[in-house]
Amino acid sequence: MGDSDWGETERLIQAFYAAAFDRPWTEFRVEALRRLCEWSGAAAAAWLTRAAAGLRGEFATWPAQAAIPHEAVARLSFASGARERELRPLPADWRGVSPAAGWALAFDVAHRDTGMRSVVCLAFPPQRQPDRPLLRRIVGHLVQAGTLALAQFIRHDDWLQAMGRVSRGAAALVDAAGGIYLASARFHELVAGQHGETDRSRLPFALPRAALEEEHGSFVVGALHFRLAREGGLYLLHARRPHPIDVLSPREQQIARALAAGKTFKSVARECDIAISTVANHASRIYKKLGIYRREELVGLLRKAAAPRASAA
């Protein structure tokens, strides 16, 4: 391989890791596949990532109009110990991928320090013969950059905790069956405190069907409160300990936080587009529900709830 080829390869690898920082996880995957096809001469590519306990997983293809079928990739098997498979000729359900495609390569790659595995497939024109050792290296970096992109997404809550936003919750990316793709350290800490140390590749409880069907679902398991939102083909799950204002309605919680931040009834009324008297009525109900009498007590209550707690021994 010449110096120019080596430089092009290194620039591609650097581009993968740069995109992992700059783009959301799902967008990064499509962009990375585009770059991989342009570099390798592939007509199309697909990327399926699964957790150890995952089912359908997160799937991406490029280009969209020549999509490699999800189910076809999910059905691929590899011989014992093999991490690469040649598909020649293309299977029948791949024939619509691209008029230029004549055969394909599939790679099975483990994500470092997680329970995830990825299958990356590239469909090539009949006469195209890529440098396979080099392609294996490139695909390996592609997958590890994918781990980094996902970690950036999940660690947002760890950064918030470090800045004092402890009560916000802790995040994990999961599938509908409870397979954990990646989770923040705080998420594992909270779940272990409730359920003991469990298999970190899978939630120790089932996700409620009702929460899965809602755009932003919520539910309680034991003493932990969870929020669930769809993220691509997966779900972003936030966990947090009980909070004193859980007894309040969503509007009352909004007003309680505003009052605790020192805002006047007038400014809260303007923010919420309600009358000042309505804010006063809400404040009265908030104090009654929380068993307090003054704004200073509300401030103290919210600060105490946000303070870090020692981990269970």
Secondary structure as UniProt FT lines:
FT   HELIX           3..22
FT   HELIX           25..40
FT   STRAND          44..50
FT   TURN            52..53
FT   STRAND          58..62
FT   HELIX           64..66
FT   HELIX           70..75
FT   TURN            80..81
FT   STRAND          84..87
FT   HELIX           92..94
FT   TURN            95..96
FT   TURN            99..100
FT   STRAND          103..110
FT   TURN            112..113
FT   STRAND          117..124
FT   TURN            126..127
FT   HELIX           132..154
FT   HELIX           156..162
FT   TURN            163..164
FT   HELIX           166..168
FT   STRAND          170..174
FT   TURN            176..177
FT   STRAND          179..183
FT   HELIX           185..195
FT   TURN            200..201
FT   HELIX           209..213
FT   STRAND          216..221
FT   TURN            222..223
FT   STRAND          224..231
FT   TURN            232..233
FT   STRAND          234..240
FT   HELIX           244..247
FT   HELIX           250..260
FT   TURN            261..262
FT   HELIX           265..272
FT   HELIX           276..290
FT   HELIX           295..306
//
